[in-house]
């Protein structure tokens, strides 16, 4: 059971927009700790996609964006492409567990 | 460029210990922390802990307290993660990743290539 809750799967057709939610609580996202997102393509190392809630590292297309609201965060992907098919994870910090990093359980994105 | 290169795959018996290394390059080792994350087959990411090469501070996941030890060697810019009393459910790919210097509050980037640890009798 992950401290951050993500839907197990989402899907969309090429060109569409999808969102992936990440729901936390008052001890992590709701406490103001930043949320970061990672993309893990099949068989590869996780790659930083969004840092500090809504910032993209160099090289990440602007089709990817992050947002926050209360105790939740969301990752939006517009103009869906076949190569976006991957697992996506959110990450934050939780002050209730002696200071601990927490991940969401991951969301499998399928591009139909 | 910034790189984290991990040691090779390991096969261990239940009850044994494993030590994984993470050699860094391309940045000042003592200016960033190192976190360790593992991923069991077909499962999600699990944070194991963090260490600051700057002052030696550590923060371990509660679940692994007493079994995990993280160290660094500043002379070689290498971080180490040792996990003891191995069980079959410790079978996973273990990653090191660069993170914040004073607490593991920030993002992880970049990541090492991963080290597969298999625990089997």
Interface residues (C-beta under 8 A of the other chain):
Chain A: X2 X33 X34 X36 X38 X45 X46 X47 X48 X51 X52 X57 X87 X89 X91 X93 X97 X98 X99 X100 X101 X102 X103 X104 X105 X106
Chain B: X35 X37 X44 X45 X46 X47 X50 X59 X61 X62 X95 X103 X104 X105 X106 X107 X108 X109 X110 X111 X112 X113 X114
